[in-house]
Amino acid sequence: MTKIVFRCPYPPAKLNPNRSKGAHWASVSRERKPYRKACWQECLAAGGRKNLFDGAVFVTIAFHPPDKRRRDKDNMIAAFKSGQDGIADAIQVDDGDWFVSHVIREPVKGGCVEVTIESNPFKEE
């Protein structure tokens, strides 16, 4: 079974749907592109690449917020969407074919998102 684990930067505040209400789409887009690329690079640096995973994958996305304030899990997931797209670009597995679990873990300075990607453990090799 193939498995990679890596950390992405915590999503910029502007990508949070509650923060971006009323913001012009272009200003939000300027935040999405570099964040998507940063997550793509982190995945590649951890060994993610095309054809590493065949078909469906199991992905755990663990959010480590930058502080102890309460956060809405749905907004964290939405803010990470462009990062998820960057990871999908790196491994070339459509994120629609992912089995995803999201967890919120303890805060770390600066925040981060820990991503674990595993091949389908039920598939016969």
C-alpha positions as CSV (number, residue, x, y, z in Angstrom):
1,M,0.0,0.0,0.0
2,T,1.4,3.4,-1.0
3,K,1.2,6.3,1.5
4,I,2.6,9.8,1.7
5,V,2.3,12.4,4.5
6,F,3.1,16.1,4.2
7,R,2.2,19.5,5.5
8,C,0.8,22.4,3.6
9,P,0.6,26.0,4.8
10,Y,-2.6,27.0,6.6
11,P,-5.0,28.6,4.1
12,P,-4.9,32.4,3.8
13,A,-7.7,34.2,5.7
14,K,-9.0,35.6,2.4
15,L,-9.9,32.1,1.2
16,N,-12.3,31.6,4.2
17,P,-15.8,32.0,2.8
18,N,-16.9,34.2,5.7
19,R,-13.9,36.5,5.1
20,S,-14.3,36.7,1.4
21,K,-18.0,37.7,1.4
22,G,-18.3,40.8,-0.7
23,A,-14.7,40.6,-1.9
24,H,-14.1,41.0,-5.6
25,W,-13.5,37.6,-7.2
26,A,-10.2,38.8,-8.7
27,S,-8.7,39.6,-5.3
28,V,-9.7,36.2,-3.9
29,S,-8.3,34.5,-7.1
30,R,-5.0,36.2,-6.4
31,E,-4.9,34.3,-3.1
32,R,-6.0,31.0,-4.6
33,K,-3.4,30.6,-7.3
34,P,-0.2,30.8,-5.1
35,Y,-1.9,28.7,-2.4
36,R,-2.7,26.0,-4.9
37,K,0.9,26.0,-6.2
38,A,2.3,25.9,-2.7
39,C,0.3,22.7,-1.8
40,W,1.2,21.2,-5.2
41,Q,4.9,21.8,-4.4
42,E,4.6,20.3,-0.9
43,C,2.9,17.2,-2.3
44,L,5.6,16.7,-5.0
45,A,8.4,17.2,-2.4
46,A,6.8,14.4,-0.3
47,G,7.0,12.0,-3.3
48,G,3.6,12.6,-4.8
49,R,3.5,12.2,-8.6
50,K,1.5,11.0,-11.5
51,N,0.7,7.3,-11.5
52,L,1.8,6.8,-7.8
53,F,-1.9,6.2,-6.9
54,D,-4.2,4.2,-9.2
55,G,-7.9,5.2,-9.0
56,A,-9.5,6.1,-5.7
57,V,-7.4,7.2,-2.8
58,F,-8.1,7.7,0.9
59,V,-7.1,11.2,2.1
60,T,-7.0,12.5,5.7
61,I,-6.9,16.3,5.9
62,A,-5.9,17.4,9.4
63,F,-6.2,21.1,10.2
64,H,-3.8,22.6,12.7
65,P,-5.1,26.1,13.2
66,P,-2.7,29.0,14.1
67,D,-4.4,29.7,17.5
68,K,-7.1,28.3,19.9
69,R,-10.0,30.3,18.5
70,R,-13.1,28.2,17.6
71,R,-13.4,27.6,13.9
72,D,-16.2,26.3,11.6
73,K,-15.0,23.1,10.1
74,D,-17.0,23.7,6.9
75,N,-15.2,27.0,6.3
76,M,-11.8,25.4,6.9
77,I,-12.7,22.8,4.3
78,A,-13.8,25.4,1.8
79,A,-10.7,27.6,2.5
80,F,-8.5,24.5,1.7
81,K,-10.3,23.8,-1.7
82,S,-7.6,25.4,-3.8
83,G,-4.9,23.5,-1.8
84,Q,-6.8,20.3,-2.5
85,D,-6.9,21.1,-6.2
86,G,-3.1,21.6,-6.1
87,I,-2.6,18.2,-4.5
88,A,-5.0,16.6,-7.1
89,D,-2.8,18.2,-9.8
90,A,0.3,16.7,-8.3
91,I,-0.9,13.1,-8.0
92,Q,-3.2,13.4,-11.1
93,V,-6.1,11.8,-9.3
94,D,-9.3,13.8,-9.5
95,D,-10.4,14.9,-6.0
96,G,-13.9,13.6,-6.9
97,D,-12.4,10.1,-6.6
98,W,-11.0,10.7,-3.1
99,F,-12.5,9.3,0.1
100,V,-11.8,12.2,2.4
101,S,-11.9,12.6,6.2
102,H,-11.4,16.0,7.8
103,V,-10.2,16.5,11.4
104,I,-9.3,19.5,13.5
105,R,-6.2,19.0,15.6
106,E,-4.3,21.0,18.1
107,P,-3.1,24.5,17.1
108,V,0.5,25.0,15.9
109,K,2.3,28.3,15.5
110,G,1.5,29.7,12.1
111,G,-1.0,26.8,11.4
112,C,-0.7,24.1,8.9
113,V,-2.7,21.4,7.1
114,E,-1.3,17.8,7.4
115,V,-2.3,15.6,4.5
116,T,-2.1,11.9,4.4
117,I,-2.8,10.1,1.1
118,E,-3.1,6.3,0.9
119,S,-3.9,4.0,-1.9
120,N,-7.1,2.0,-1.7
121,P,-6.4,-0.7,1.0
122,F,-9.3,-2.8,-0.3
123,K,-7.9,-3.1,-3.8
124,E,-6.2,-6.3,-4.7
125,E,-2.6,-5.7,-5.8
